[in-house]
Amino acid sequence: MNKIIRILAACIWVLLAMPAALAVPSDIPEVLTQPSIVTPKAMKAAMLAIANAGARLVAVGERGIILLSDDAGKTWRQVPTPVQVSLVAVRFANAHTGWAVGSLGVVLHTSDGGETWSKQLDGIQAASIVAQAAVTPEQQTAAKRLVNDGPDKPFLDLYFKDELNGYIIGAYNLIFRTTDGGKSWQAWQQHVKNPRGWDLYGIRPDGGELFIVGEQGTLLGSHDDGATFEPIASPYKGSYFGLVVGKEGQVVIFGLRGNVFWSGDMGHSWKKIDTGSTVTISAGIRLTDGTLVLVNEAGDLLISHDNGRHFQLQSGKENLPVAGIAEANDGSLIVVGLRGIKHLAPLAAVTKQ
């Protein structure tokens, strides 16, 4: 099994068919340089992440497909992108400025709310940046290996503080920082204490703290706005796939086999949360009213009205494998996954704890 399939099998969380859909194509130069195919079939494609761009919803997925909705997820339209690789994460700093990342080290940027996209980075350029930053013999050896591997550099998540300052993270401890909105990137591995080079799956802020979660219980924190990331004692040895933050600063991390852990003291201590499910959790958000919602690969919703101390399980009616979730401006929930996009009702009918 090649490296990209191994990484995606661990982190794209939506059934065993997903890694095959995201395997490295044989025509690597073409998928990095040729635009996505605009087709009505895109509406049924595997979509892997979704984000808010003001009132607009932006969903990204396989083969460089990006879909936009301006009516709270009721209808969607495809926009072209400059690549045909799978996009697995998308974030917006505001209603206009956003980024999408994915396989083969691709970073796409938009400054018009997702209408048009340009490529800012790919795996070949990323390897070159790492090589230029390598100082020690060990770093140079690792950088040479990255260069020889070609563009096989999956990016898996990103965080932007504003239009200029952000981070992208991925497999093999890959982390890059930009201070100019992605016009240039700095290799940031030497600022992260991850000596075994575990894959990095999720990054989120909590006040003045930045948290990163990843493979094999990887849990990192930064007190200095990302200048350095230090290990945090992890309550679990399995992989974490993401985290959400409560409205009062509580941190909830989640991952394999339905494992959820809660911290009320910025990660200094953790409490295991019984969710009533052992299904791997793939994504989570905090709604505008402060409710925390996690989703798993069976399509179940895990709902907390007390900043993550307790979760109520709401079983999915259609067993839709979910990779991402967003809240539309009318309060409805939109989930994306292997079977495309699904529009869910607001949570008003769910009994609060």
C-alpha positions in Angstrom: 0.0 0.0 0.0 1.6 3.3 -1.0 2.0 6.2 1.3 -0.9 8.4 0.2 -3.4 5.5 0.6 -2.1 4.7 4.1 -2.4 8.4 5.2 -5.9 8.8 3.7 -7.1 5.5 5.1 -6.2 6.8 8.6 -7.6 10.3 8.2 -10.3 10.7 5.6 -12.6 8.8 7.9 -15.4 7.9 5.6 -15.5 4.1 5.0 -12.9 1.9 3.3 -13.8 3.0 -0.2 -12.5 6.6 0.4 -8.7 5.9 0.3 -9.1 4.3 -3.1 -10.9 7.3 -4.4 -8.1 9.5 -3.2 -5.1 7.4 -4.3 -2.3 9.1 -6.2 -3.2 9.1 -9.9 -0.6 7.8 -12.4 -0.6 11.1 -14.3 0.7 13.3 -11.5 1.9 16.2 -13.7 -1.5 16.5 -15.4 -3.7 16.5 -12.2 -1.5 19.3 -10.8 -1.6 21.4 -13.9 -4.9 20.8 -15.6 -8.2 22.3 -14.3 -11.0 20.4 -12.7 -13.7 19.1 -15.0 -16.9 21.1 -14.6 -19.8 18.6 -14.9 -23.3 18.0 -13.6 -21.9 14.7 -12.1 -20.0 16.9 -9.5 -23.2 17.1 -7.5 -22.9 13.4 -6.7 -19.1 13.4 -6.1 -17.4 12.5 -2.8 -17.2 15.8 -0.9 -14.6 15.9 1.9 -15.0 19.2 3.7 -17.2 22.2 4.0 -16.9 25.8 5.4 -18.7 29.1 5.7 -17.7 32.1 3.6 -20.0 34.6 5.2 -23.5 33.6 4.2 -22.1 31.3 1.5 -21.3 27.6 1.9 -18.2 26.2 0.2 -17.7 22.4 -0.2 -14.6 20.7 -1.5 -13.9 17.2 -2.6 -12.4 14.7 -5.0 -10.8 15.6 -8.3 -10.5 19.3 -7.4 -14.3 19.7 -7.2 -15.6 22.8 -5.4 -19.3 23.6 -5.0 -20.9 26.8 -3.7 -24.3 27.4 -2.2 -25.9 30.8 -1.6 -29.3 29.5 -0.3 -28.3 27.7 2.9 -27.3 24.5 1.1 -30.6 24.0 -0.8 -28.9 24.2 -4.2 -25.3 24.1 -5.3 -23.2 25.1 -8.3 -19.7 24.0 -9.3 -16.8 26.5 -9.9 -13.6 25.6 -11.8 -10.3 25.0 -10.0 -6.8 24.8 -11.4 -6.2 21.1 -10.3 -7.7 17.7 -10.4 -6.5 16.4 -7.0 -8.7 15.7 -4.0 -9.3 18.6 -1.6 -9.8 17.5 2.0 -10.0 20.8 4.0 -11.2 24.3 3.5 -11.2 27.4 5.7 -12.1 31.1 5.3 -10.6 34.0 7.2 -13.6 36.1 6.2 -16.4 36.1 3.6 -13.9 36.6 0.8 -10.5 35.1 1.6 -10.1 31.4 1.9 -7.9 28.4 1.3 -8.4 24.7 0.4 -5.8 22.0 0.8 -5.4 18.4 -0.2 -3.4 15.6 -1.7 -0.1 16.1 -3.6 0.6 19.1 -1.4 -1.9 21.4 -3.1 -3.0 24.7 -1.5 -5.6 26.7 -3.4 -6.5 30.3 -2.6 -9.6 32.5 -3.2 -10.1 36.2 -2.6 -13.7 36.4 -4.0 -15.6 34.1 -1.7 -14.8 30.9 -3.7 -15.8 32.1 -7.2 -12.2 31.7 -8.5 -9.2 29.8 -7.2 -5.5 29.9 -7.8 -2.8 27.4 -6.8 -0.3 28.8 -4.2 1.6 25.6 -3.4 2.0 21.9 -4.4 4.1 19.0 -3.1 7.1 19.6 -5.3 7.3 23.2 -4.2 6.7 22.2 -0.6 9.6 19.7 -0.7 11.9 22.4 -2.1 11.0 24.8 0.7 11.8 22.1 3.3 15.1 21.4 1.6 16.1 25.1 1.5 15.4 25.3 5.3 17.3 22.2 6.2 20.4 22.9 8.3 21.6 19.8 10.2 22.6 16.5 8.4 19.5 14.8 9.7 17.3 17.6 8.3 19.0 17.5 5.0 18.6 13.7 4.7 14.9 14.0 5.5 14.5 16.9 3.0 16.2 14.9 0.3 13.8 12.1 0.9 10.9 14.5 0.5 12.2 15.8 -2.7 12.8 12.3 -4.1 9.2 11.3 -3.2 7.9 13.9 -5.7 4.6 15.7 -4.9 3.3 13.0 -2.5 2.7 15.5 0.3 -0.9 15.3 1.6 -2.0 18.4 3.4 -4.9 17.6 5.8 -6.0 20.8 7.7 -5.3 24.5 8.0 -5.9 27.4 10.3 -5.7 31.1 9.4 -5.8 33.8 12.1 -6.6 36.5 9.5 -6.0 37.2 5.8 -2.3 37.0 6.1 -1.2 34.7 8.9 -1.9 31.0 8.8 -0.7 27.4 9.0 -1.2 24.2 6.9 -0.5 20.8 8.3 -0.4 17.3 7.0 1.2 13.9 6.8 4.8 13.2 7.9 4.8 16.1 10.4 4.4 18.6 7.5 3.7 22.1 8.7 4.1 25.3 6.8 3.5 28.9 7.9 2.7 32.0 5.9 2.6 35.7 7.0 1.6 37.1 3.6 -1.6 35.2 2.8 0.2 32.4 1.1 2.3 34.3 -1.4 5.3 32.7 0.4 5.6 29.8 2.8 8.0 28.8 5.5 8.8 25.2 6.5 7.9 25.0 10.2 8.8 21.5 11.2 11.7 22.6 13.3 9.3 24.6 15.5 7.2 21.5 16.3 8.4 18.8 18.8 7.1 15.8 17.0 10.3 13.6 16.9 8.7 10.5 15.5 7.2 12.5 12.6 3.6 11.5 13.3 0.9 12.7 10.8 -0.9 15.9 11.8 -4.7 15.9 11.3 -6.2 18.9 12.9 -5.3 22.4 14.0 -7.6 24.9 15.9 -7.2 28.0 18.1 -8.5 28.5 21.7 -8.0 32.0 22.8 -4.2 32.6 22.8 -3.5 28.9 22.4 -3.1 26.8 19.3 -3.7 23.0 19.4 -2.7 20.4 16.9 -3.9 16.8 17.0 -2.8 13.8 15.0 -1.7 10.2 14.6 -1.0 7.8 17.5 -2.2 10.2 20.2 -0.3 13.2 19.0 -1.3 16.3 20.9 0.6 19.6 20.7 0.0 23.1 22.0 1.4 26.5 21.4 1.4 29.4 23.9 3.2 31.8 21.5 0.8 32.1 18.5 2.4 29.2 16.7 6.1 30.2 17.1 6.7 26.8 18.9 4.6 23.7 19.5 5.2 21.6 22.6 3.9 18.1 23.4 0.9 17.9 25.7 0.4 14.7 27.8 -2.2 12.7 25.8 -5.0 10.7 27.4 -5.2 8.3 24.5 -2.7 6.5 22.3 -5.0 6.2 19.2 -5.3 8.8 16.5 -7.2 12.1 17.0 -8.9 13.5 13.8 -10.0 16.9 15.1 -11.0 19.2 17.9 -13.6 21.8 18.7 -13.6 24.6 21.3 -16.5 25.5 23.6 -17.6 29.1 24.0 -15.9 29.3 27.4 -12.6 27.9 26.2 -13.2 24.2 26.8 -11.4 21.9 24.4 -12.9 18.7 23.0 -10.6 16.3 21.0 -12.0 13.3 19.1 -11.0 10.4 16.9 -10.8 6.7 16.5 -13.5 4.4 17.9 -15.7 7.2 19.1 -13.1 8.5 21.6 -13.8 12.0 23.0 -11.8 13.8 25.6 -12.7 17.1 27.3 -10.4 19.7 29.0 -11.5 22.8 30.9 -8.0 24.0 31.7 -6.4 24.5 28.2 -5.3 21.0 27.9 -3.5 20.5 31.2 -5.9 17.7 32.2 -8.4 15.6 30.3 -11.6 13.7 31.0 -12.9 10.9 28.8 -16.5 11.6 27.7 -18.9 8.7 27.2 -20.8 9.5 24.0 -22.7 6.2 23.7 -20.9 5.3 20.4 -17.8 3.5 19.4 -17.9 4.7 15.8 -14.9 6.9 14.6 -15.7 10.6 14.8 -14.8 12.5 11.7 -15.6 16.2 12.2 -17.1 18.7 14.6 -18.2 22.3 14.9 -19.5 24.9 17.4 -22.8 26.4 16.3 -23.7 30.0 16.6 -25.6 29.4 19.8 -22.6 27.6 21.4 -23.9 24.0 20.9 -21.1 21.6 20.0 -21.8 19.0 17.3 -19.7 16.0 16.4 -20.4 13.7 13.5 -19.1 10.1 13.0 -18.6 7.9 10.0 -22.0 6.3 10.5 -23.7 9.7 10.1 -24.7 10.0 13.8 -24.8 13.4 15.5 -23.2 13.9 18.9 -24.7 17.0 20.5 -23.5 19.0 23.6 -25.2 21.9 25.2 -22.7 22.3 28.0 -19.4 23.0 26.2 -18.5 19.3 25.7 -19.0 17.9 29.2 -21.8 15.7 28.0 -23.0 14.6 24.5 -26.4 13.3 23.4 -26.3 10.8 20.5 -28.8 11.3 17.7 -28.6 8.4 15.3 -28.3 9.1 11.6 -31.4 8.1 9.7 -29.7 7.3 6.4 -26.3 6.0 7.6 -24.6 8.7 5.5 -20.8 8.5 6.0 -19.8 12.0 7.0 -16.5 13.8 6.5 -17.4 17.4 7.3 -20.2 19.6 8.8 -21.2 23.2 8.6 -24.0 25.4 9.9 -26.0 27.4 7.3 -27.2 30.9 8.0 -30.7 29.6 8.6 -29.6 27.3 11.3 -29.7 24.1 9.3 -26.8 21.7 9.2 -25.0 20.6 6.1 -23.0 17.5 6.0 -20.6 16.2 3.3 -19.2 12.8 2.7 -18.7 9.9 0.3 -22.3 10.3 -1.0 -22.1 14.0 -1.6 -24.0 16.7 0.3 -26.9 16.3 2.7 -29.1 19.0 4.1 -30.3 18.4 7.7 -32.9 20.3 9.8 -31.8 22.6 12.6 -31.3 21.1 16.1 -34.2 22.9 17.6 -36.1 19.6 18.1 -33.3 18.0 20.1 -34.0 18.0 23.8 -31.4 19.9 25.7 -29.6 18.3 28.6 
